[in-house]
């Protein structure tokens, strides 16, 4: 093995660290989606606007490719 090739132990260490970070992100996302964390005022406003438009039948959907970034 040359000095430029990663050691298998180092690769496994990096994979475990990445997996740990992914697990933490998944937990954060799950808490938000399940509703464990209450939405902030901006999220509540957006939800209320969405529900109002949904009830009135005035929702318009656009392809993501047409939206500005």
KAWO-V169272 format. One record per backbone hydrogen bond with DSSP energy under -0.5 kcal/mol. NH is the residue of the N-H (numbers start at 1). CO is the residue of the C=O. If there is no record, write none. Layout:
nh;co
NH;CO
NH;CO
This chain:
nh;co
5;2
11;7
12;8
13;9
14;10
15;11
16;12
17;13
18;14
19;15
20;16
21;17
22;18
23;19
24;20
25;21
26;22
27;23
28;24
29;25
30;26
31;27
32;28
33;29
34;30
35;31
36;31
37;31
38;36
44;40
45;41
46;42
47;43
48;44
49;45
50;46
51;47
52;48
53;49
54;50
55;51
56;52
57;53
57;54
58;53
66;63
67;63
67;64
